[in-house]
Amino acid sequence: MKLIFRMALRNVFRNRRRSLLTGLMMAGGYALFALTLGMSEGTYGSIIDMFTRSRTGHAQVHAAGYLDKPSLYRTIDDPARAGLVLDGLDAVEAWAPRVYAASLAFAGTKTVGAQVMGLDPARERLATRIATQISSGSFIPGASSAGVVISARLASALAIGIGDEFSLIGQGADGSIANDNFTVTGVLSASESAFDGPWCLMHIDKAREFMALGGRAHELVLVFTDYREAREDAALVSAALADPGLDVQPWQVTEKEFYQAMLLDRKGGDITNLIIMAIVAVGVLNTVLMAVLERTREYGVLKAMGTRPASVFGLIMTEVFLLALMSSAAGALAGAGLNHWLSVSGIPIPEPISYGGVKFTHMLSAVTPETFTRPLATVIAAALLVGIFPAIKAARVTPVKALSSR
């Protein structure tokens, strides 16, 4: 085995120009693959962060069955106990309780259906960026205040603005009629907010009083230290809560349509990477095949001296493996350098995208383990795969024909 390795290494450097060109092709394929993955991870990471931190969080806790059929009566009965558990988990960076209710909003002669959302302003500032989505006025005041933040759509439908008063009528959880007057203290942005419907946001304690919910909550929004571990962390939270009446789901489930659209878009990138690797594989096949044809007499001598076909096959495959390994090392350095540079400077977007209070101005890359492992595995696998045919051809050569060839 040691002899085969030494012979393979010597053969790689025998025709240095050919090996260099093939190595550059493989290294270039590796670097392009790594760059594509890095840009995909970085860009999608920015989009996911922008999307989840604008409102949904990385995961959500609900009463069992609430996601399938939201109801005023399906509540988390003891959110304070759940909060104590969440505060003790290292994976949870922040959490915030929320309550929801459908209501009827009216001001003067105008009436429109509205969605009420009660939240904790202090906790929301730690977990999401809702507070940054205000276009005018201020965020939700204290629990004792009747001040609320409304969406631009609700403001337009009721023709009201900062300082104006309007009324809400809804259903209380105790069967009573919820009815109260509120004052607009803030209006959400029409273009940079995650709330595009007729929304009314108020302090969670005020909302609980309005809905007669007591200390209950409909939702706990969770933000993890790493969004990429959302599934694992959601399972960890579920185990820590140890309550079969609670359902913990990551953003991939709560925002299924967004996640599926993202996966579909990523498949396009995978096709591009396959094309790159196919081009690299054809180049490697051509190089190895030419090398085998040029050394046919050598293989004939080896066979005449009693070398087994398996050893000849192993010699060719070792050459291919060594060339792929050295090329991958060069490609890894180039790919890591490009990804790191683009993770800092990024690629400017001609028309910046704003969503949820965040402006997306650059396409950023990312340096992750996947940007090393996937290109490495793909380049080596492609090289070994295309090396099989030339290796078999060399292993099957007969001494008489090989020695008589020119």
Steps between C-alpha positions, in 0.01 A plus 500: 500500500783737584664426164177574312466829685856604414454404134169686483654813652789484252258457208300807606812716461636331187300719268483812714331719244214257448463437873508875566228573245281217631566606856405858422178378343411298809609778735293748301199270515548462875530877551193574285299234685613638838422857391152400379428326830642790700291757315193281539556454874583866557217642292239260630632555850440874464154441353405249771623734772311790342183291466501325839615795710241727339218310671493120512816415694704182451236283668163533669325332791123454483234292664462168318289543187521880491710512182249287310198688631572825687242578768458756775447213744810293414749659733823435687358499852826571686737698276693619806606143585596438138701823506702383801591184308595699190719736703700199615583376148826620344360451149222756560625855449165669562128425523180705502135417582212604275120486488273531196134573436275597213301817550298772329660845487302816434565872498228748405300340219774260390512137611748224417601159633828513692744255655608585854845397616611544860873494568760584760692803365815434703527134400408571137790742473734215600337237278377680188528827311133597513588817691712618204210471255330819622472768232348768725431542869638269768490134593253343744480690831446352848242245602270757659489713187231478232762583236544256213701460180304433184601388152498739205212304348281539811589869522397546137177300537386701803653830379673555834851595609716583800291623795166388353263279696314194375308207648540123496227244553572130532435181692641446849633160605245491784208543260465872556503770234840670476450872444744786559636825357864542399729781388749472212855564623683349203447390140697218339679559170301412190805372309745384769272318743417131533139596582327566169145432621269699732698446823470661842793445738464572871668414829441135588350585839255741339414236238447237769266733682316577176464128413443383861793257469648540847868406494478268200670532159441365152862497387856514625743622235852358537828628360796261507870572495522335155205489261660204317445286811132597525368145457737352757449787744121478464518132591721592797246758618217251463688246713582765762138619526387136536136592442297294249251786483760729341620489141846638409568551131796662316461770237525236226157377615332822611606670175472197273430689176806723541719198582377297201556794264855532636568128448371520143731792427796313648442211260587737216836560667557126535445455126762769432746320726435170323578662164827637642598157631406334170738732314774423752434126470531508121834681531629243750385212281682643201822547698501156661406327177783672312745407775393137482535489122847657516620247760348191341847346446585559868189317609588220262845470663339495846259228392783301339691518832205343679319809630139417572222692318368616837834668574497682165142607566598621847796693357280700262235567763765613750638745244152642446437520874829679573442750220145565622618536860773752415266692273234507771750647746572785258128542425420508873745786555359696207137428592551589867674824406225605259222408744667685785550811288140496379371434852654833601453720192219317318355578159294823491137468390401769246157537658512425877217291647326614820292265713405494866701809582820363346658620174669226294774685308770236437513134404732351760688172493574271794783267600341183637613136530275415205699733271799270559349154534257495206748625235770266638274195488363595156837569335662182633195287421477640146872449441495141627186422304640613166833332583341156514477452123865589422611291800308196375643555153852501641434196719372295204791576271684188372883505504536393134271771363631762736866436416426503127315833516668827412 
